[in-house]
Amino acid sequence: MPHANLRLRILGAFVLVGLSTMSLPAAEEAAALAPDQPYVAERSNPVVYDIDYSIIVTAPYKTKLLRVWVPLPPSDFAQEVTEQETTTFPQTVEPQIGTEEQFQNRFAYFEFPSPQGAQIIRRKFQVRVWELRWNVDPARIVAPASWPESFAKYRRSESQAVVVGDRHQTLLAQLAPKRTNAASDLADVMDYVRKEFRYDHGNASLRADSEHLFDAGGGHCSDYHSFCAAVGRAMGYPTRMTYGLNTFPKSSPSHCKLEAYLPPYGWVSFDVSETQKLTQAIAADASLDESAKKVYQAAAGRRLESGFRDNTWFLQTRGSDYELAPKAGRRVPVVRTIYAEADGKPLRDPDPADPAETEYSWMTAQRMTPDHAVPYPFTDVKTLD
C-alpha cells in the first residue's frame, strides 16, 4: 500500500517528471508547482515512537506573566502524529492552539500568571516516522520559467535568519559560474560548507543566521542550513528551514534540516551538518582501512546530495521569520524548541548541547521509546551499505 500510495502522489502532484521546461505550456508548468504539495519520495522503514516530553521554563523573579509557545508536530506523508495528553505543573493551565499564517505551523500556547519558580509543560504523544529518499537525478531537474507568487516567502531575503547577502552571491559565482542546474550547484555549495566550516556549539547563532558562518567560521546545524538556504535563494530556488526533534537520547533533541524545492521532486530534505560529522568520524575510524574510508565517505556524500531524511527525526516547524499565533512581542527568526516571553521580553534561547553553557531559561527532558531498535544513520556507517 505505501508504494501504491507513493505512485498516486507522484502522478497526481507532477505532470512534468522526465520532461524539460521547454516541453510544457506555461499554465501546465505553473499548476505543477505548489509549495504545499506533499513530499514526493520513496518512503520506507517506519518506526513508531512513544514520546514523553517535558519543557521546564524558569521566568525571572517577580515576572507578572510568562507566555510559552510550544510547536505541535504535524501529520503528513513523512510522519503521523497521535496526540495523547498535555499537562502543566505546578500551575494548571489549559493551552490555546494557534496556527501562524505564513507557514501554517501550529503551536500550543500557555499563559502562566505570576509564576513562582519553574513551570513544567509535559506532552505525551505518539509519532510514526518514515525514512525518505528522493534519489535526485540532476539531469531531471526542471528550471521553471517563473515561480508562482505562492513561493515568494521561500525566495525572499529576510530581515532575520535567511538573509541573502552579497557574500552569498559572490560565493555562488565562484562555485557555480556556469549554473549547470540547481541540484548540481546546490551539491557544490553543500560540499563547500562541509569542507570549509567547523561544527561548533560554543560559537552558534541559535537563530539560523545565514551570515554567521562567514563571520565566525563555524556554528551548528541551523547556521549550516541557513547558509545553504541563502545560497539556494541566490540561485533563484525556494528553500526553507525545517526544525524537529531527534528521537534518541541527547542533551538537546532539537535539530534542523535544509529543504530546497527542486522540480520535479518538489521539496527535498538535506542534512549537511550531520553528514559532515559522519564523514569526519569515518576519517578517524581506526577500524577502517583507507580504501573503506573513501568508499563510505563517497557514499555519505551521495546520500546527502540525492535527498535523504532519516526516521530518527520528526518535524515540528517549517520556515523562518514569522509572526507566532497568538501574536508574540516580536516576529521570530525560527522556533528551535519553544519560544517564551516574560512580561513581553523574550527569554534567552539556550543551547543545552554546548558544554560551556551553565545557565538555562528553559530546558527539556524527554524519553522517546521506539517500537523496535533503529540505527542512527549519521553514526552507523553500515546504513551507507
C-alpha positions, 0 to 999 in steps of 0.5 A: 500500500505505501508504494501504491500510495507513493505512485498516486502522489507522484502522478497526481502532484507532477505532470512534468517528471522526465520532461524539460521546461521547454516541453510544457505550456506555461499554465501546465508548468505553473499548476505543477508547482505548489509549495504545499504539495506533499513530499514526493519520495520513496518512503520506507522503514517506519518506526513508531515512537512513544514520546514523553516530553517535558519543557521546564521554563524558569521566568525571572523573579517577580515576572507578572506573566510568562507566555510559552509557545510550544510547536505541535508536530504535524501529520503528513506523508513523512510522519503521523502524529497521535496526540495523547495528553498535555499537562502543566505543573505546578500551575494548571493551565489549559493551552490555546492552539494557534496556527501562524499564517505564513507557514501554517505551523501550529503551536500550543500556547500557555499563559502562566500568571505570576509564576513562582519558580519553574513551570513544567509543560509535559506532552505525551504523544505518539509519532510514526516516522518514515525514512525518505529518499528522493534519489535526485537525478540532476539531469531531471531537474526542471528550471521553471520559467517563473515561480508562482507568487505562492513561493515568494516567502521561500525566495525572499531575503529576510530581515532575520535568519535567511538573509541573502547577502552579497557574500552569498552571491559572490560565493555562488559565482565562484562555485557555480559560474556556469549554473549547470542546474540547481541540484548540481550547484546546490551539491557544490555549495553543500560540499563547500560548507562541509569542507570549509566550516567547523561544527561548533556549539560554543560559537552558534547563532541559535537563530539560523543566521545565514551570515554567521558562518562567514563571520565566525567560521563555524556554528551548528546545524541551523547556521549550516542550513541557513547558509545553504538556504541563502545560497539556494535563494541566490540561485533563484530556488525556494528553500526553507528551514525545517526544525524537529526533534531527534528521537534518541537520547541527547542533551538537546533533541532539537535539530534542523534540516535544509529543504530546497524545492527542486522540480520535479521532486518538489521539496527535498530534505538535506542534512549537511551538518550531520553528514559532515560529522559522519564523514569526519568520524569515518576519517578517524575510524581506526577500524577502517582501512583507507580504501573503506574510508573513501568508499563510505565517505563517497557514499555519505556524500551521495546520500546527502546530495540525492535527498535523504531524511532519516526516521530518527527525526520528526518535524515540528516547524517549517520556515523562518521569520514569522509572526507566532499565533497568538501574536508574540512581542516580536516576529521570530527568526525560527522556533528551535524548541519553544519560544517564551516571553516574560512580561513581553521580553523574550527569554534567552534561547539556550543551547543545552548541547554546548558544554560551556553553557551553565545557565538555562531559561528553559530546558527539556527532558524527554524519553522517546521509546521506539517500537523496535531498535533503529540505527542512527544513520549519521553514526552507523556507517553500515546504513551507507551499505 
